[in-house]
Amino acid sequence: MLLAIWILAATTAPAPAAESEAPLRLGLPVNCRLGEDCFVQQMPDIDPSEQALDPLCGRATYQGHDGWDIRVRSLKDVDRPSPVIAIAEGTVARTRDGVPDRIYDRVQDGDLKGKECGNGVVVEHAGGLVSQYCHLKEGSIAVRPGTRVGKGDSLGSIGASGLAEFPHVHLSVRRDGQRLEPLTGRLLDAAGEQCGDTTRSLFEPSVRDALTRSTSAILLIGLTNAPPESSSLVRSGDPPVPTISEPVIAWVWAINVEPESLFRMRLVDPDRKTILNFETKSLEGRKATYVAYVGGKHALREGSYRLQVDLVSDGQNVRSTVRSIFIGP
C-alpha cells in the first residue's frame, strides 16, 4: 500500500484552546457500520525504525504510514455514498476536488506528485488539532474553506482518488504541526513510542473500543465459474455466478489475515446435501489481502445454494459469513 501524503499546502496555525475548554473526544471519520459495510484496512506505523508496527502491537500497517485507512469493499461501493464525516467540531481550512476515482496502478498512472491525497478536506479544531481526510469521491466534497462544521457533519464520501489502491478514507491527525496517532494519543515521531496503551486515546470510548478490535475481516464470499483475483474484486466486486452448465468455484476475499489462520468452506445444495467441505492450509505469513477458492465440479441442478465460510485463527472461529446464492440455467 502507498503512503497518503499530508498535502494541500501549508496551513495557518489555529488559535490555542482556552485552558477551561474540555478535551476533544474524536468520532469515527465515516458514517458506516464498522466491520459490516466498512473495514479498518491499515493503521499508522508507530515504529520509527525500519520495522512497521501498528498502535495495537500488530502488523496492520506499513513503513511510514501516518493514518487510519477505513475502506469499503470495491469501486462498486463507491457508487453508493459512504459519508466521510468530521471527527470533531472545527473550521474547514482547505479542500480539493476533481481528481478521478480509480484503483491506482503504478505503471499506468505514473507520478501523482502533489495529488497523492486525491480529493481531500482539512479541518482545524481546538487545541492546535488538525485533521485531514484523503481519497474522497470525485464530486462529493460537501464543504468549502471557512465552513464551520460540527462533529459528525458530512465532508464528502469515500472514494478512490489519488494514490488509492482500494476505496477508502485516509484520516491523518496533527497537533501543532506534529503527526499524532489518535488511538494512543501519542506523537508519531516521538522516540520510544509504545503500542497497546489506549488510556490517552483521543477517541470517544465507543470509537476507541471499536478500533481496538481485530482488523481481520471477510469482505466477500461467493460462487463463480473461474478462480477470482484480488485486483478484479477490488475493481468490480462480485464476479458472475455460474450457471448449472459451468464449473462451480467457492471463494472468499479477506483482509488482515494473521499467520497460521485458515478458512473452512462448506457448500450445501438445494436438497440440503453438503457437496463441498474444504479446509485451506494454514497461512505461513500475514496477508493484508487474501483470496482463497476451491471447487470445479458442475452444479447438479438449479436452485439456491448455501455457502458458509469460517475464518479460523489459533483454533478459534474468529469470523463467519453465510450467503445463499441462486444457480440457474
LUMTORNU-795391 format. One line per field, with one value per residue: residue number from 1; residue in one letter; x, y, z of N, C-alpha, C in turn. Coordinates in steps of 0.1 Angstrom, whole numbers. Atoms other than C-alpha are relative to their C-alpha. Layout:
REM LUMTORNU-795391
n	NUM_...;
res	A_...;
nX	X_...;
nY	Y_...;
nZ	Z_...;
caX	X_...;
caY	Y_...;
caZ	Z_...;
cX	X_...;
cY	Y_...;
cZ	Z_...;
//
This chain:
REM LUMTORNU-795391
n	1_2_3_4_5_6_7_8_9_10_11_12_13_14_15_16_17_18_19_20_21_22_23_24_25_26_27_28_29_30_31_32_33_34_35_36_37_38_39_40_41_42_43_44_45_46_47_48_49_50_51_52_53_54_55_56_57_58_59_60_61_62_63_64_65_66_67_68_69_70_71_72_73_74_75_76_77_78_79_80_81_82_83_84_85_86_87_88_89_90_91_92_93_94_95_96_97_98_99_100_101_102_103_104_105_106_107_108_109_110_111_112_113_114_115_116_117_118_119_120_121_122_123_124_125_126_127_128_129_130_131_132_133_134_135_136_137_138_139_140_141_142_143_144_145_146_147_148_149_150_151_152_153_154_155_156_157_158_159_160_161_162_163_164_165_166_167_168_169_170_171_172_173_174_175_176_177_178_179_180_181_182_183_184_185_186_187_188_189_190_191_192_193_194_195_196_197_198_199_200_201_202_203_204_205_206_207_208_209_210_211_212_213_214_215_216_217_218_219_220_221_222_223_224_225_226_227_228_229_230_231_232_233_234_235_236_237_238_239_240_241_242_243_244_245_246_247_248_249_250_251_252_253_254_255_256_257_258_259_260_261_262_263_264_265_266_267_268_269_270_271_272_273_274_275_276_277_278_279_280_281_282_283_284_285_286_287_288_289_290_291_292_293_294_295_296_297_298_299_300_301_302_303_304_305_306_307_308_309_310_311_312_313_314_315_316_317_318_319_320_321_322_323_324_325_326_327_328_329;
res	M_L_L_A_I_W_I_L_A_A_T_T_A_P_A_P_A_A_E_S_E_A_P_L_R_L_G_L_P_V_N_C_R_L_G_E_D_C_F_V_Q_Q_M_P_D_I_D_P_S_E_Q_A_L_D_P_L_C_G_R_A_T_Y_Q_G_H_D_G_W_D_I_R_V_R_S_L_K_D_V_D_R_P_S_P_V_I_A_I_A_E_G_T_V_A_R_T_R_D_G_V_P_D_R_I_Y_D_R_V_Q_D_G_D_L_K_G_K_E_C_G_N_G_V_V_V_E_H_A_G_G_L_V_S_Q_Y_C_H_L_K_E_G_S_I_A_V_R_P_G_T_R_V_G_K_G_D_S_L_G_S_I_G_A_S_G_L_A_E_F_P_H_V_H_L_S_V_R_R_D_G_Q_R_L_E_P_L_T_G_R_L_L_D_A_A_G_E_Q_C_G_D_T_T_R_S_L_F_E_P_S_V_R_D_A_L_T_R_S_T_S_A_I_L_L_I_G_L_T_N_A_P_P_E_S_S_S_L_V_R_S_G_D_P_P_V_P_T_I_S_E_P_V_I_A_W_V_W_A_I_N_V_E_P_E_S_L_F_R_M_R_L_V_D_P_D_R_K_T_I_L_N_F_E_T_K_S_L_E_G_R_K_A_T_Y_V_A_Y_V_G_G_K_H_A_L_R_E_G_S_Y_R_L_Q_V_D_L_V_S_D_G_Q_N_V_R_S_T_V_R_S_I_F_I_G_P;
nX	8_-8_1_7_-8_7_-2_9_-7_-2_11_-3_2_13_-2_0_12_0_-3_12_7_0_-7_8_2_2_8_-5_0_10_13_2_-1_-14_0_11_-1_-13_-9_-13_-10_-13_-2_-13_-12_-5_-14_-9_-10_4_10_13_7_12_2_5_-11_1_-6_10_-6_-13_-11_3_14_3_14_9_6_12_3_11_-6_-4_5_15_5_-2_12_10_-7_-4_-3_-11_6_-10_-3_3_4_-12_1_-7_-11_-3_7_-3_9_-3_-9_8_-1_-4_-10_-13_-10_-13_-5_9_3_-12_-2_11_-6_9_14_0_12_12_10_-2_5_-8_8_-7_7_-5_-12_-11_2_4_3_0_7_-5_5_14_6_1_13_8_-4_12_-4_-10_-8_7_12_0_6_2_-4_10_5_-5_-10_-1_3_-11_-3_-13_-8_-14_-8_9_0_13_8_-1_-4_-12_1_-12_2_-11_2_-11_-8_-6_8_6_7_11_5_-9_-2_-14_-6_-5_-14_-7_-8_5_14_5_13_10_5_10_5_0_6_8_13_10_-1_6_-9_-12_2_2_-13_-9_4_-8_3_3_14_4_6_10_0_9_-3_-3_-4_-15_-7_0_-13_2_1_14_10_-1_5_13_8_3_0_12_3_0_12_-2_-9_-13_-6_4_-12_3_-11_1_-9_-2_-11_-7_0_-12_-7_5_14_5_14_9_10_10_10_12_8_14_6_-7_-11_-13_-7_-14_-4_-14_-8_-13_-13_-3_-9_-13_-3_12_5_8_11_-2_11_-1_11_-1_12_-3_10_12_12_9_13_4_5_-7_-11_-4_-14_-5_-15_-5_-14_-5_-13_-3_10_12_8_0_10_9_9_9_7_8_-3_8_-7_10_-4;
nY	-12_-12_-10_-12_-11_-12_-9_-11_-12_-2_-7_-9_7_-3_-6_10_1_-5_10_6_8_15_6_6_15_1_10_6_-9_6_3_14_11_5_15_5_-6_-7_8_-6_7_-3_-10_-6_7_-7_4_-9_7_5_9_-6_5_-8_-4_11_10_9_-4_-6_-13_2_-9_-14_-4_-10_-2_11_3_7_3_8_12_-1_-12_0_-6_-15_-5_-2_-9_3_-13_-3_-10_-7_7_-10_-13_-8_-8_5_-8_2_11_2_9_1_11_12_13_13_7_-4_10_-7_-1_-8_-14_-7_-8_-9_-9_-11_4_13_1_-1_-10_0_-11_-2_-7_-4_2_-7_6_3_13_-1_13_0_11_1_10_-2_2_-12_-7_2_-10_-7_-12_-8_-7_-9_6_5_13_6_15_9_-7_6_-6_6_14_9_2_6_-10_-1_13_10_14_5_-12_-2_-13_0_-10_-4_-10_-7_-10_-11_3_13_11_6_12_-3_11_0_-13_-3_-6_11_-2_0_11_10_2_13_5_7_-9_-10_-8_-14_-1_-12_5_2_14_10_1_6_14_6_0_9_14_6_-5_11_-1_5_-10_6_14_2_11_-5_11_-1_-6_-14_-7_-11_-12_-1_-2_-14_-9_4_7_14_5_7_13_10_7_14_6_-5_4_-8_-3_-8_-8_-10_-11_-5_-9_1_14_3_13_13_0_7_-2_12_-3_10_-4_9_-2_-2_11_0_10_-6_4_-5_-2_-1_-8_-4_1_-11_-10_-1_-14_-9_-5_-12_4_14_7_14_5_15_5_4_9_-7_1_10_-5_-14_-2_-9_7_-7_1_-5_-1_-4_-3_6_-5_6_10_-6_-5_-14_-6_10_-6_9_-6_8_-4_8_4_3_5;
nZ	0_3_-10_3_-5_-5_11_2_-4_-15_-7_-12_-13_-7_-13_-11_-8_-14_-10_-6_10_-2_10_11_0_14_5_12_12_9_-5_5_-10_0_-1_8_13_1_-7_-2_7_-5_-11_0_-4_-11_-2_7_7_13_-2_-1_-11_-2_-14_-9_0_11_13_10_4_7_-4_1_2_-11_-3_0_13_-2_14_5_7_14_7_1_-12_1_6_-11_-9_-13_-4_-8_-10_-8_-12_-11_4_5_12_12_4_15_6_14_7_14_3_3_-8_6_-8_4_6_1_14_9_-5_-2_-11_-4_-10_-4_-1_-6_-9_9_-5_-15_-8_-12_-10_-12_-12_-12_-6_10_6_14_6_14_6_14_10_1_13_8_1_-12_-11_-4_-8_7_-10_-8_-5_-14_0_-13_0_7_12_13_8_13_1_3_14_3_8_-5_-2_-7_5_-3_-4_-15_-5_-8_-10_-7_-11_-5_-10_1_11_-2_3_-12_1_-9_-8_-12_-4_0_12_8_1_-13_-3_-10_1_-5_6_-9_-11_5_-11_4_13_3_5_-10_-4_9_12_-5_-2_13_8_-6_4_11_14_9_5_13_8_9_4_11_10_14_9_2_-12_0_-3_-9_7_6_-10_-5_11_5_-10_2_13_4_-5_11_4_-3_11_-2_-12_-11_-8_-12_-2_-11_1_-14_-2_-13_-4_-8_3_-5_2_11_3_2_9_1_10_-1_12_-3_-8_-13_0_0_12_-1_-14_3_-10_6_-8_-8_7_-6_-3_-1_13_0_9_3_7_1_8_2_8_14_5_4_-9_5_4_-2_-13_-10_-7_-12_-2_-13_-1_-14_-2_-12_-4_-13_-3_-3_11_-3_9_7_10_7_12_9_14_9_12_10_12;
caX	0_11_16_-10_8_-2_-8_-29_-3_7_-19_-20_-18_-52_-57_-49_-77_-87_-75_-110_-120_-129_-106_-118_-133_-130_-155_-151_-143_-171_-208_-209_-211_-175_-169_-200_-200_-167_-135_-102_-75_-45_-34_-5_30_42_77_103_127_126_102_64_42_6_-8_-22_12_2_11_-19_3_34_66_59_21_7_-30_-61_-74_-111_-123_-153_-150_-148_-153_-189_-194_-181_-213_-233_-224_-204_-203_-170_-177_-158_-142_-148_-161_-139_-134_-126_-92_-87_-104_-96_-120_-118_-94_-109_-117_-99_-76_-41_-17_19_27_-3_-9_27_35_7_31_11_-21_-13_-42_-66_-98_-95_-106_-85_-103_-88_-100_-95_-62_-40_-55_-59_-75_-71_-93_-79_-91_-127_-150_-148_-176_-186_-169_-197_-178_-156_-128_-142_-172_-179_-186_-199_-187_-204_-211_-207_-175_-178_-179_-154_-137_-105_-88_-51_-27_-55_-51_-85_-115_-111_-107_-73_-75_-44_-42_-17_-13_7_21_33_20_-3_-16_-52_-59_-29_-28_9_31_41_76_83_111_101_66_47_19_-12_-18_-50_-55_-47_-68_-84_-113_-146_-149_-172_-149_-118_-133_-144_-109_-92_-110_-92_-90_-93_-124_-141_-150_-170_-178_-194_-196_-182_-170_-133_-107_-112_-83_-80_-74_-107_-126_-114_-124_-156_-168_-186_-178_-206_-224_-220_-248_-255_-235_-204_-179_-188_-159_-165_-143_-136_-120_-105_-82_-56_-54_-29_-2_-14_-50_-71_-106_-133_-157_-189_-214_-249_-271_-309_-316_-295_-268_-232_-214_-182_-165_-130_-103_-74_-38_-27_-10_27_27_3_-18_-31_-54_-61_-83_-89_-110_-119_-142_-145_-174_-207_-239_-263_-294_-310_-317_-305_-271_-258_-222_-206_-170_-153_-120_-101_-72_-54_-80_-108_-136_-130_-152_-181_-201_-231_-246_-274_-267_-291_-276_-298_-297;
caY	0_35_64_92_124_154_179_208_234_248_260_288_277_275_295_277_264_280_263_257_240_203_180_168_133_123_103_80_97_76_71_33_0_-8_-45_-48_-24_-6_-20_-9_-19_-1_19_43_29_39_23_50_23_4_-20_-14_-17_-6_10_-23_-41_-58_-55_-38_-10_-5_15_52_51_80_75_53_37_28_11_-1_-33_-23_5_-6_5_40_44_41_70_62_95_108_130_154_137_169_204_228_250_238_251_236_213_197_181_170_140_109_77_46_20_33_14_24_16_31_61_71_100_118_141_168_149_118_126_129_147_158_181_196_207_228_220_235_229_230_198_194_165_156_133_119_98_112_105_130_155_146_174_190_219_247_267_287_264_257_220_201_166_141_167_154_163_141_104_75_73_61_93_99_71_47_10_4_27_43_74_81_100_119_139_165_187_220_207_173_140_124_89_94_60_61_99_99_118_95_110_107_84_52_51_23_1_-13_16_35_52_85_79_110_89_88_54_37_45_36_2_-4_4_-19_-50_-73_-60_-95_-95_-114_-89_-111_-148_-162_-187_-182_-202_-193_-185_-149_-124_-97_-70_-78_-80_-45_-30_-49_-66_-99_-119_-136_-165_-197_-215_-252_-258_-242_-252_-240_-224_-212_-183_-159_-125_-114_-88_-87_-125_-135_-162_-198_-188_-209_-209_-236_-236_-255_-255_-271_-277_-271_-305_-296_-320_-310_-310_-292_-293_-279_-265_-245_-248_-226_-194_-192_-154_-125_-113_-78_-90_-126_-147_-184_-206_-243_-263_-271_-295_-286_-279_-308_-288_-253_-238_-219_-230_-221_-212_-208_-196_-195_-178_-198_-184_-201_-228_-204_-194_-156_-147_-165_-155_-172_-165_-180_-180_-190_-210_-211_-224;
caZ	0_-7_17_17_20_41_13_1_11_45_70_94_130_147_178_210_231_263_294_306_273_276_257_223_221_185_165_135_102_85_89_84_103_111_104_83_54_61_75_90_65_79_109_115_117_152_149_140_128_95_111_109_139_144_176_189_185_153_116_101_87_66_68_74_71_91_93_96_64_66_34_15_-5_-41_-66_-70_-34_-42_-63_-31_-9_22_41_54_85_107_137_158_156_136_106_71_61_26_2_-32_-57_-93_-90_-107_-88_-99_-84_-86_-109_-106_-142_-159_-137_-131_-109_-89_-71_-53_-56_-36_-12_-42_-32_4_32_60_92_120_155_190_208_177_164_126_107_71_50_18_-13_-12_-41_-70_-69_-33_-13_6_23_13_31_60_66_103_108_138_149_125_98_62_44_14_5_5_-29_-46_-58_-56_-45_-36_-41_-27_-20_15_35_50_82_94_126_137_167_164_132_146_135_160_165_178_192_216_218_212_187_158_157_194_205_223_210_228_214_231_256_247_280_264_234_218_205_224_243_219_189_209_217_181_167_192_178_154_118_104_82_55_28_4_-3_-33_-62_-97_-127_-126_-99_-89_-85_-58_-84_-102_-69_-57_-91_-99_-67_-71_-102_-122_-106_-126_-144_-140_-172_-157_-131_-96_-76_-40_-30_-1_-1_33_47_76_78_105_102_108_100_77_60_62_33_32_3_6_-24_-27_-12_19_9_16_-18_-7_26_24_48_34_45_73_61_67_68_74_44_41_13_6_-18_-14_-36_-42_-65_-102_-104_-121_-101_-104_-106_-105_-71_-40_-27_8_12_47_52_86_93_119_139_168_166_172_147_145_116_99_68_52_18_-2_-40_-67_-96_-127_-162;
cX	9_-4_-8_7_-8_3_-10_6_0_-13_4_-3_-13_3_0_-13_1_3_-12_-8_2_8_-9_-2_-4_-9_6_0_-10_-13_-3_1_13_0_-11_0_12_10_13_10_14_0_13_12_7_15_9_11_-5_-10_-14_-8_-13_-3_-4_11_-1_7_-9_4_11_9_-4_-14_-4_-15_-9_-7_-13_-6_-14_6_6_-4_-15_-6_2_-13_-11_7_3_6_13_-4_11_1_-3_-4_12_-4_8_11_2_-8_7_-10_5_10_-8_2_4_11_14_9_13_5_-8_-2_12_0_-12_6_-9_-14_-2_-13_-13_-9_0_-5_10_-9_9_-9_6_13_11_-1_-5_-2_0_-6_3_-8_-16_-5_-1_-14_-8_3_-12_2_10_8_-9_-13_2_-7_-1_5_-11_-6_6_11_1_-4_13_2_13_8_14_7_-9_0_-12_-9_-1_1_12_-1_14_-3_14_-4_12_10_7_-9_-4_-7_-12_-4_8_1_14_5_6_16_8_8_-6_-15_-4_-13_-9_-6_-9_-6_-1_-6_-8_-14_-10_0_-5_8_13_-2_-2_13_10_-3_9_-5_-1_-14_-1_-8_-12_2_-9_3_2_4_15_7_0_14_-4_-1_-13_-10_0_-6_-15_-9_-3_1_-13_-2_-1_-14_2_8_14_6_-4_13_-5_13_-3_11_1_12_6_-1_13_6_-7_-15_-4_-15_-6_-12_-9_-12_-11_-9_-15_-7_6_10_13_7_14_2_15_7_13_12_2_10_13_3_-13_-3_-9_-13_2_-13_3_-12_1_-12_4_-11_-12_-11_-9_-14_-2_-5_8_11_5_15_3_15_3_15_4_14_3_-11_-14_-7_-1_-9_-8_-10_-8_-7_-8_1_-8_8_-11_5_8;
cY	12_11_12_11_12_11_12_13_3_7_10_-7_4_6_-10_0_6_-11_-7_-9_-15_-6_-6_-15_-3_-11_-7_9_-5_-2_-14_-10_-6_-15_-6_5_10_-7_8_-9_2_11_7_-9_8_-3_10_-7_-5_-11_7_-6_9_3_-11_-12_-11_5_5_14_-3_12_15_4_8_2_-13_-1_-8_-2_-5_-11_3_14_1_6_15_6_2_8_-6_12_1_12_5_-7_9_13_8_8_-6_10_-1_-12_-2_-10_-1_-11_-12_-11_-11_-6_3_-11_8_1_9_14_9_9_9_10_13_-3_-14_-2_-1_11_0_13_1_9_4_0_9_-7_-3_-13_3_-14_1_-13_-1_-11_1_-2_13_5_-1_10_9_13_8_7_10_-6_-5_-13_-5_-14_-8_7_-6_9_-4_-15_-8_-2_-8_9_0_-13_-9_-13_-8_12_1_14_-2_11_2_11_6_10_10_-4_-14_-11_-7_-13_0_-11_-1_14_5_6_-12_1_0_-13_-9_-1_-14_-4_-6_9_10_8_14_3_13_-4_-1_-15_-10_-2_-7_-15_-7_-1_-9_-15_-4_6_-11_0_-8_10_-6_-15_-1_-13_6_-12_-1_6_15_6_13_13_2_3_15_10_-2_-6_-14_-4_-7_-13_-10_-5_-15_-7_3_-6_9_1_8_8_9_10_6_10_-2_-14_-3_-13_-12_0_-9_3_-14_4_-11_4_-11_3_2_-11_-1_-10_8_-5_5_3_1_9_3_-2_12_10_1_15_8_5_12_-2_-14_-6_-15_-5_-15_-4_-4_-9_8_-2_-11_5_15_1_9_-8_9_-2_6_0_5_3_-5_4_-5_-10_5_6_16_8_-11_8_-10_7_-10_5_-8_-3_-5_-6_10;
cZ	0_11_-5_6_5_-10_1_6_15_5_10_12_6_13_11_8_13_10_6_-10_2_-11_-11_2_-15_-4_-12_-11_-11_7_-6_11_-1_2_-8_-14_-2_10_2_-8_5_11_-2_4_12_3_-8_-8_-13_1_0_11_2_15_10_0_-11_-13_-10_-4_-9_3_-3_-2_12_3_1_-13_3_-14_-2_-9_-14_-6_-2_12_0_-7_10_11_14_7_8_8_8_13_13_-6_-5_-12_-11_-4_-15_-5_-14_-5_-14_-4_-3_10_-9_9_-6_-6_-3_-14_-9_4_3_12_3_10_2_1_6_9_-8_5_15_6_12_10_12_12_12_5_-9_-7_-15_-6_-15_-5_-14_-8_-1_-15_-8_0_13_11_3_8_-8_11_8_6_14_0_15_-1_-7_-12_-12_-6_-14_1_-2_-15_-2_-8_6_0_8_-7_3_5_15_3_9_9_6_10_4_11_0_-10_1_-2_12_-3_9_9_13_6_1_-13_-7_0_13_2_10_0_4_-6_11_11_-6_11_-3_-13_-2_-5_12_3_-9_-13_4_0_-14_-8_7_-3_-11_-13_-10_-4_-13_-8_-8_-1_-12_-9_-14_-8_-3_12_0_4_9_-8_-7_11_5_-11_-3_10_-5_-15_-3_7_-11_-3_3_-10_2_13_12_9_12_4_12_-2_14_1_14_6_7_-3_7_0_-12_-2_-1_-8_-2_-9_1_-12_4_7_14_1_-1_-13_0_15_0_11_-7_9_8_-7_7_4_0_-14_2_-8_-4_-7_0_-7_-1_-8_-14_-6_-4_11_-6_-4_4_15_8_7_12_2_14_0_14_-1_14_3_14_5_3_-13_3_-9_-8_-9_-7_-11_-8_-15_-9_-13_-10_-13_-9;
//
